[in-house]
Amino acid sequence: KKPDHLKRNPMGTCPAFVDSDRNICIWESGAVLTHLLEEHDREYSNLHPPPGSSDRAKFLHIQQFIIATVYPFVAKLYIQTLSGDRDNE
């Protein structure tokens, strides 16, 4: 956890996203993902449903489920079995 990274993210975790031109610095996976989707699919054409739609609620539910439930399990599985790195348990 280097000082430069801790300036971006006091938690010291990844990911961290910085857009210096717009003075944006965020570090939670859900926030980074949602920000990027909204920036790069402003017409809501392909990547995610528009706010206010019932599909948007389903999308957010699944997005947060993956981030909060699926990802930690997969990350732990990787660390413990595939990488052989038992020091990061």
Secondary structure, 3 states (H helix, E strand, C coil): CCHHHHHHCCCCCCCCEEEHHHCEEECCHHHHHHHHHHHHCCCCCCCCCCCCCHHHHHHHHHHHHHHHHHHHHHHHHHHHHHCCCCCCC
